[in-house]
């Protein structure tokens, strides 16, 4: 599928801003599209690891913050969270017609030059500060006590920095509501895209395993799936790495395989061959379920957050309403017993195309530049 960028983008002086460039996850895939649409735009970011991001991004002038000079920062940057707001605010941003930030942490706090409109594509208000504290801090009482005043300060900064944004875009209705709750601002909605050229079905029979593709971190709730599948004995393959790997593996039965990191080509084959994808956490949006659906496979997901906007219950997947092993197992059994139409599932994913994302973003750009 070919994509077309608006002709007006060719003459627009744009500055891009992204939290950090330490990997190619969903946020970086969005930034990569913006880099293609604005090939001369500089990118301001806290940290830049060229080996971890695409050549499309690396071709741009990258302005990294003073944090870049800290040895080993690419591996330990999360320990420097309290320094992120100040580092973002210290940038001296070059003149532009428009700033576009792609933000889930502090990128939206970039100080724009006077009179420069700022459009923020917001993946979420700062997750660390506003929600899911236990999932990020773990059960260490001392760590929680020390973090409490820092998180309170981050919430104040995050709220107070929000007026620097001229217009917000939320990645889902779920995030639009958070923007309104935490910042008191309205937001457009433009869904992140799925690469329909990369993730495709082959319409061959499914295998005998179910699949998870996720970072292995607490808020993803992979432990829920490990418990459910250990009890049921069904075959589960888990793609991903993270801080929870050892704990999850120790709790898992022999029917659960941990595959670690896998290339896109390997992941494509896993999507195509799995019976279904399991998505047990509450996500802001969640691109993985759309990748699986683009490959024609149904999804069993927790029925909260962004999954409610990307999965059509009974047509492209099923929801479970309680985050318990029993509720997840029941939904998996129901899903596995049904007959699913891969072509119908694929057709639904096609409504989240890159072109649809570009068109939606351009509508917000025009509203930002030409307010009524």
N, C-alpha and C positions, 0 to 999 in steps of 0.2 A: 504494500500500500504506500503510495507516494504521499508526501506532505508538502503543503504550500504555506509559506510565511507571508503575512500581509505586506504589501508593497510599501506601506508607510513606515515599516520597521527599518527599511534600508537607509533612510536619511535621519533617523533618530539617534541622538547621542544618549546612550544608556550606560549607567553604572550598575553593576550587579554586586550583590552582597550575600554571602552565605556563611553560616556559623563556623564550620571548619571543614577542611578537605582531607579526610583521613581514610576514606573508603568510598566505594560506589554502592550506596544503598538507595532507597527510594528518593530521598531528597536530592542526592547528587544526580540521579537520572533526570529529575525535573530541571536542575541547573544546567545539565548537559544540553537539553532542548533549548533553553534560553541562550546558551553559548552559540548554538547553531543559528538561532534567529537573529542574534546580535553579535556577529563574528568579531567586531572590533572592541567590544565592551571590556573594560577592566573589571576584575573581580576582587573585592575586598573580603578578607577572611581572617579568622584568628590564627589558624594553623594550616599549613599546606605541606602535604607529603606527596610529591609528584609521582612516586612509584605506586601510590594507592588510588589514583584517579585517572580518568581517561585522557587520551591525547587531545580530544576535543576541548576539554577544560584546560589542560596544560598549555595549549596554544595561546591562551589569553594572557594579557599582563596580569599577574597575580600579586596583590599587595597583602602580605601577611603581617600580623601584629607583632609586637615585641615578644610575645610568648614563643614565637618561632625560634628564638635564640636559646631557649632552655634545652639542655641535652635530654634526649629521650622523650620530648614533649609529645611526639606522635603516639606513644604507648600509654602515657600517664596524664593526658590532658584533662581528664575528668577531675583529677585531684586539684586542679587550679580553677575550679568553677567560680569561686568568689572574685577572681581577677578578671573574668570574662567581660563584665559590663564596662569597666574602665578601659580595658584594651580595645573594645569596639568603639568607645567614644573618642579615643585618641586619634583616630584616622583623620587625616586632612584630605577630604574627598574632592576630586577634581570636578570642574563644572560639567553639567550634563542637563539634558532636557528632562530626564526621568531617572530616578533610582528605583530598581526592583530588588527587594530583598526576599530571599527564600529562608524562612526562619522557623526554628522550633526552640531556640534558646535566646540569643542576644542580637542576632543580625538586624532585627527590626529597630534596635536602638542606635544604629548608625546615625550620626548627626549630619543631615543633609545641608549643603550650602543654602544660604538664604534664597528663598523663592523657588527652590527645586522641589517638585512634587515627588512623593515617595509612595510607591505601591508595594505593599507587603503581601507575599504569598505565604500565608501562615499555616504551617503544618500542625501547630498547636501553640497556645500560650505556654510559657516555660514549664514543662512537665515536672521538672525537679522541684520547683518552688510551690506550685499550686495543688498538686495531686500526687497520688501513688508514692507517698513518702516512705512507707514501710517497704514497698517493693524495691526502692532504690537504696535505702539505708540499711536494710536487713533488720535483724533482731537485736543488734548490739545497743544496750541502753545508753552507754557512754557516748557512742557515736551519735545517737539521736539527740542527746542532751546538748552536745557541742554544735550540732547542725541546726538546732532550732532557731537561734538568733540569726544565723546566716541565711536560712531560708526565709525568715520574716523580712530581712533586709532585701533579699532578691525579689520577693513579691512586691515590695514597695517600689523598687527600681523598675521592675517590669511594667507595673501599672503606670508609673510616672513617665516612662519612655514611650508609651503608646501614642501620645499626641504627635510624635515625630513622624508618624505614618499618616499620609494623606488619605489613603483608602486601603482597606483590608480585603483580602480574599481568603476565605476559609476552604480547606480541602474537602469539607463535608458539612452537612447540616449540624452534625455533632460538634464540629469545631466552630462553626458559626455561632452556635449557642454559647460555647465557652468564651469566645471573643466578646460577645455581648455581656456575659456574666462578669468577666474579670476586667475588661477594659471599658465597658459601657459604650461599645462601638458596634455599628452595623457592619455587615460584611457581605460581599458577593460570595457565590459558591462556584468554584471551578474544580472538578474532580481531577486528581492526578491521572496520567495516562498509563495504559499498558501497551507494551510494544507488540502489536499484533503480527508483525513480521517475524519476530523472534520466537514467540510462544504460539505454536500452532498444533492442531490435532493431527494424528495420522489415522484415526478411526479404526485402529486395530483393537482387539480385545484387551481388557484390563488384566493386570496381574492379580496376585493373591495378597497384596500388601496395601496398607494405608500409609499416608505420607504426612509428615510435618516438615516445613522449611521455615526456619526461624532462627533468630539469635537466641542463644540459650541464656537468658537473663530472667530475673524473677517475675517481672510483670507480664511476661509472655504466657505464664501459666502452663509451661510444658510439663511441670510436675503432675498436673491434673491428668494429662493424657498418659503419662507414664504409669500412674496408678491405675487408670482405667484399663489400659491394655495389658498390664501385668496381671490384673485380675481376670481378664477375659481370655488371655492367651492368643489373641489375634496378632497377626504379623504387622508390625509398625516399623517404618524406617524414618529416621530423624536426620535431616540435613541441617547443619549449622554448628557454630562454635560459640563459646561464651563462658561467663564465670560460673554457671550452674552445671557445666558438663560433668564434672566428677561426681557431684551429688546426685544428679539425675541417673547417671550410669550405675551408681551403686544401688539405687532403688529399683532399677529396671529388671524385668524378667528376661530370660534368654530369647524370647520372641521379639524383643525390641533391638533394632540395629541403630547404632550411632555412626553416621557416615562422615561426620565432620564437614569441612568445606568441600563444595563440589562446583565444578565449572558450569557455565550456563548450558553447555551442550549436554552435560551429564544430568543437570537438573531438568532439562527439557524431556529427556528420556524417562526420568522418574515421574514427572507430571503425566506424561502420556500413558504410562503403564500402571499407575496406582489405581486402586478401586475408587478412592476418594481422598480429599485433602482434609486434614483436621486443623482447626483454627481456634484454639481454646481460650485465648485472651481477649480483653477488651482493647480494641485499637482505635486510633484516631481515624484511620481510613483502612489501611491494609491492602497493599498491592499484591501480596502473594495469592490471596483467593482469586483475584482477577487473572493472574498468570495461569493458575490451574484451570479456571473456567475457559480461558482462551485456548487451552489444550483439550477442552471438551470434558473435563472431569468435575463431578459435583463436590460441594464443600459442606462439611459439618462444622458450624461455627457457633460460638457463644453469641446469644441474641442481644448484644448491646454494642453501642459504638458504631464505627464506620461500616462494619459488616452488614448492618441492616440496610445500607444504601447500595451495596454491591452484589448482594445475593438475593435472588428471588425464591422465596421459600416454596418448595414443592416443584419448582421448575429447574433451578440451578443448584439447589442444595437444601439443607435443613438447619434449623437452629435448635439449641438447647438453652433452657432458661435459667438453670442453676449451675454454678461452677462446682459440681460434684462429679466424682468418677461414675456414679450410677447414672446421672442424667446424661453425661457424655456417651457412655456405653449404650444407653437406650437409643440415642439419636443415631449412633453409628450403625447399630443393628437395623434400625428402620431404613436408613439410607442404603445400606448394603442389600437389603431385601427388595428394593425398588428397581425398576428399569428406568434408566436415564437416557435422554437423547443428546448425544455429544454435539450434534449440529445446533440444536436449540441453545445449549449452554454456551457454545462458541458465539452464536449470534448476539447473545446478551452482552458478552465481553466486548464485542465490537463497538458498542455504544460508548466505551471509555477509550476511544482511540487517541493517538497523539494529535490528529487534526482537530478533534473535538476540544482537546485541551488548549491548543493554540487559538482556536476561534474564541473560546471563552475568555482566555487571558487577554486577547486583543480587545474584546468588548470592555473589560475592566480598565485596560490601558487608556482607551478613548474616553471613558468616563473620568478617569483621573486627570487627563490632560485638558479635557473640555467640560468642566463641571457646570451644571446648570445654575 
